[in-house]
């Protein structure tokens, strides 16, 4: 028995040393070691099928890491093995970090949820809403186009604008109810040369120009994902409220207190060789993304995306939220504020949401696990990244899962959630 304990302690040491979250034997926190292996088995099947090059998965329960495995390769050309410290572009998993920053500003009385954005960025005072033009020769107005996937830039229809019924609020941005760059019409408006982002722009340069763009719909009337503009605007609000550039706020107020040492918007020269390649699935298999760093910058720090990190470096963020806002004696938020963050602010019945999944303040929220078809508890929250990264926090079970992949596949995310949930035995 002593030998077994010593063997596990030696195994756990690298985990504890690399992450600010300690390791534990799964059974000590009510998780089955055998069942956790189903995560690895599922991912190995996906790798063998050519759906991804590799993955790193990490799971924590009750504040302890119980699973960390790297599989496959980080680059198909070099065949360099995936490692536990491989770095990944987590893209929109940056958004909950920005959401946390806004909630910190709310706690300090510097920002309010229902504040109009124009309180911080006056150019947002008189926003216009796009309305699709009538079809030539048709009868009446054309129906508005469906929202583009993930705020994508589809073919832009002709449109005219009308005044917004009300101002866009901070809460609208946090919940994707703003209509800012949320579909084909609004995205075409931000491509106007007078508005579009320039390579040298900082948030302070670009965000005010968004006040001249057209909203996709009247604020609050439906849910549509604002892939970049909405949370970039929130990032600028953090800068104004705190008096700090967003990257510095993240580092000083969030990352350093949580012991997240590797995460950044732009890796060091020593870190870049550890960054995994991004691939998309196509008819001819996996194709390497030739421009994977469009969200990362040394000048423009996106509130919507751009962070690059490891699995062990990101999980403290999730564990802190599972703990009600604190980790290792460092409190970032009150439990009441975390409760507000993960509450269902947007019902799954609002157009744009899927059954069983509402939306909170910067995070999806499972509001009916049966309707969603998931083993996760009601109240589970989290978000994903366009390149395949995914995380969730199940407060009821005190379970946190982080899956880092660089090929988008929604099925894998759902399977990962279920594989983690089924590993709970008490």
N, C-alpha and C positions, 0 to 999 in steps of 0.2 A: 504494500500500500504506500509506504514511504517513497519507494522508487517511482510509482506512478505520479504521486504528487510532485516530486522533484522534476520529472520529465515534463509535466504540464507547465510547471513554473518556468522552466527553461524555454519552452515554446512560447509562453506568454510574454516573456521579457521584451522581444522586439516590438510587439504590439504596444506595450505600455511606453516604451521608449520613443516610438515614432508618433504616437497620438496622445493628446491630453485626456483621452478616455481610456481607463484601464481595461485590461482583459480579464475574463473569468471563464471557468469551465461552464459550458452551456447548461448542464444539468443543475448547477448551483443557482441558476436564475430561471428555472422552469422551462428550459428549451432542450430539445433532443438533438444530440450530436449526430445521430444517424439520420434523422429527418433533415437536418441542415444540409447534408450532402446532396439532397435532391435539388438544391439550388445549383450546385456545381454540375450535376448530371444534366439538368435542363440546359444550362449554358453550353455545355460541351456538345450537346446535340445540335444546338443552333450553330456553333462554330463548325462542326463537321458538315453541316448542310450548306455551308458557305454563306450564311446570313450575316455573319460578323467576323472580324479578324480575331477578336479577343475581348475579354472583359475583366473587371475587378469588382467583386461584390463584398460588401461589408455589412454586418448586422450587429446591432447592440440591443440589449434588453436590461432594464433596470439600471441604466448607467454603466453597463459593462459590455465590452466587445466580445461577442461569442462566435463570430465567423468572419474570416478575412481570407479570400482566395483570389489569385490571379490565374487566368487561363488564356490559352491561345497566344497570339503574337501581337505586338504593338504596331508592326508594319509588315505588310505582306511581301514587300520586295526584299527587305533585309532579313526577314524571319526573326527579328529580335524578339525574344520571348517577352510576353507581358509580365510585368513585375508588380509587386504590391505597392511600390512607390511610383509607378507610372503616372504621369500627369495627363489630365483630360480637359478639353474645352467643355465646360459645363453649361455654356450658353444661358438659357433662360432660368437655370437654377440660380442665377444671379438675382432674379426678381425678388424672391423671398428675403434675400439679404437687404435689398433696398427697402422692402416692406418693413423689416425689422428696424432699419434706420429711421424710417418715418414714425414708427410707433415709439421709438425712443424720443424723438422730437415732440411727439404728442404728450408723452409723460412729463416732459420738461416745460410744457406750456408754450412751446415755440411754434407749434402747428396744431391745427384742429381738423378733425376728419371732415367736417362740413364746410370748411373754408373754401371759398372760390379760389381757383388757381390764380386768378388775377390779383389776389392779395399779395402774391409773391412775384408774379410775372404779369405786369399790367397789360402786356400785349394780348393776353387771353380774355380781355374784358368783353369784346363784342364778336365772339365767334359766330361763324355762319355754318349752316347745315346743307349738305349737298342733296339735291332732289333730281332723280333721273329725268332727262328730257323725254318728251313725247316721241314715239317712233315716227319717222317721216311717213306721211300718208296713212298713219294708223289712227285709231280712235282713242282719244284721251291720252293720258300719261302712261308711259311704260312703267311697269312695276320696278321697284328698286332691285338691283341685282343681289343675289345672296352674298353674305360676307365671304371674302376670300379666306381660304384655310390659313390659320395662324396669321391673319392680317396680311396675307400675301398680296402680290401686285399682279392681279389679272389684267385682262384687256380693259382699258378705261372707257366707260360709256360717256356720252355727253350728259352734262348736268348743269343745272343752275343752282343758285344758293338762296336760302331764306334765313332770317335771323334765328338763332337758337332760342328755344322757349325759356331756358334758364342757363345760368353759367355752369361750366364744368367745375366740379369740386375735387378736392384731394381724394375723397372716397370714391368718386367715379373713376379716377385713374387707378386706384388700388384694386378695384373690382372689375375693370374692363367694361364699364358702362358709359365711357366718355364719348365713344365714336371717333376719337382721335386716331388717325391712320389705322383704321380698323376694317378696311375693305377696299374694293376696287376704286371707288370714286375718291375717297379720302386719301388713299395712297397715291393716286395720280396727282392730287393737288400738292403733295409735299415734294413731288419731282419737279415742280416749277423752279427754274433756275434762281428765282428770287428767294426761294425758301430752302432748297436742297442743301444738305450738309456738305461742307467743303473739307478737304483733307486736314487743314490746319485748325479747324474749329474746335473749341472747347464747348462744354455744355452751355456756358454763359453766352457764347456766340450764337449757337444754333437754336436753342430752345425758344427764345423770344420770337424767332421767325415763324415758328409753328402756329403762332397766333393768327397768321394770315392764311392758314390752310383751312380746308372745308372738312367739317365733321361728317362721318358716314351716316349718322342718324341723330335724332334728338337725344340729348343726354338722358340716360336712365331708361330708355325705351326698350333696349334689348342688350344682350351680352354678345360682344364680339372681341376677339383677342387683338389687342394692340401690341404687336410683336416687339416694337422698339420705342416708338414715340411716347407712349403713355408713361412707361417707367423711366425713360430718360428724363422726362419732365419731372417726375418724382425725385430723381437723382439731383436735378438742379434745385428743387425745393429744399432738399437736405443741405446742399451747399449754402443756400441763402440763409436758412434757419440756423445752421451751426457755425457759419463763417469759415468752413473748411472745405477744400476740394474733396470730391467724393472718395477718391482713392485713399486719401489721408484719413477721412472719417472712418471708412471701413477698417483700415489698419489699426488706428489708435483706439477706436471705440468698440470694435467688434472682434477683429481677428486676433489681435494681441491678447486681450482678456481671455479669449477662448483657447489660446494656445495653437491657433491656426497659422503655422509658420510658413508654409509653402505657397499658399493661395495668393494670387495677384492677378492684375489685368495684363501683365507682361512678364513672362518668366525671365530669369537671369540667363546669362550665357551658359552657366553650368546646368541649368534646369532644362533648357530646350531639347537636348538629346533624349530626355525622358518623356517628352510629350508624344502621345500616340497619334498616329495618322487617322484622318477622317475618311470614311468611305460611304458611298451611296450604293444601294442595290439597284441593279439593272438587268437587262436581258442577258448580258454577257458576264454576269457575276458582279463582284464588288469592284467599283471604280473609285480610284482615289480622288478626293476633293483637292483641286489644285489651288484653291484660295480659301483655306480654312480659318484664317485669322482676321476675317472681316469685322468681327465684333471686338477684337482685342486691340488696344491702342496704348501708346505712351502719352497721348494728348487728350483724347476724347474718352472719358470714362463712363461707359454706358451703365445706367441703372437697370437696363433691361437684359444685359448679357455681357459676355467678355471675360468672365473670371476663368482662370485655369488652376486646377488643383488636383490633389490626390484623394483617394477614398478615405484614408485615415485623417486627412486634414479637413475634410468636409463634415465628417460625422459629428464632431463636437458641436457644430451648429444645430444639427437635428436633436442631439441629446440635450442640449441647453433648452430647446423648445419643449421637449418631452418632460423636462424637469421643472417646467413652469417659469422659465426665464433665467435660470442660473446654472452654472457649471463650476465645480471646484471652488466654491466660495465666492465666485465672481457673478454678481447679478446684473443682467443687462435689462431685463423687463420684470415688472410685477406679474405674478400669476394672473391677476385680473386682466392685464393688458394682453397676455398670451391668449387668454380665453376670448377676448374681443377679436384678436387676430384670426383665430381659427373658428369663429362663429360663422354660421351660414348667413351671409349678407345678401347673397343672390340665390334665389331658389332654383332648383332644377327644373321648375316649370316655366321660367323665363326663356323666351326664344333665344337660342344659341347654346343653352346648356343641355347636357345629356342626362337621361334618367338616373336618379340616385346620386348625382354628383352636383352639389351646389358650389358656390365660390365664396371664399372669405376675403380677407385683406391680404392680397398677394399670393394666396394659395387655394388650390382646389380643396374641397371638403366633401368627404363621403357622408351624405345625409340619409342614405337608405342603402345599406350594403346588399340587400336582396335585389333591389332594382338594378343596382350597378353590376351585380353578379360577381362580387368579390368576397373573399374570406376576411378582409380587413374589417375592423370594428367601425360602427357609425362614429363619426367625429374624427376619423383619420384624415390628416391633411398633408400637403406637400406639393411638389411641382416637378416638371421635367425640362429637358433641354432638347433642342432641335436635332442635335447630333446623336441622341440616344441615351443621354444620362437621365437618371430618375432618382427621386428620393421621397420617402414618406415618413410620417411620425404618427404612430398609433398611441394616443395618450392613455386609453383604457388599459392596454397591455404593456405600456411603457416600452414599446418596441420601435426601433428606428432602422430603416433599411436604405442603403445607398447603392445604386448600381451604376457603374461607369462603363459605358460602351461608346464607340464612335461611329455607329451606324444606327439610324433611327428605325425602331420597330416597336410599335405599340403593343403587340402581342407579348413580346419579351417583358415589357414593363409589367403587364398584368400577371404574367406567369411568375415573375419575380415576387410580386406582392403576395400571391397565393402560396408560393414555396416558403416564404418567410413566415406567413401566418400559420401554416400547417405544422411548423416546427415547434409551436408552443404546446407544451404538455401539462402545464399547471400554472 
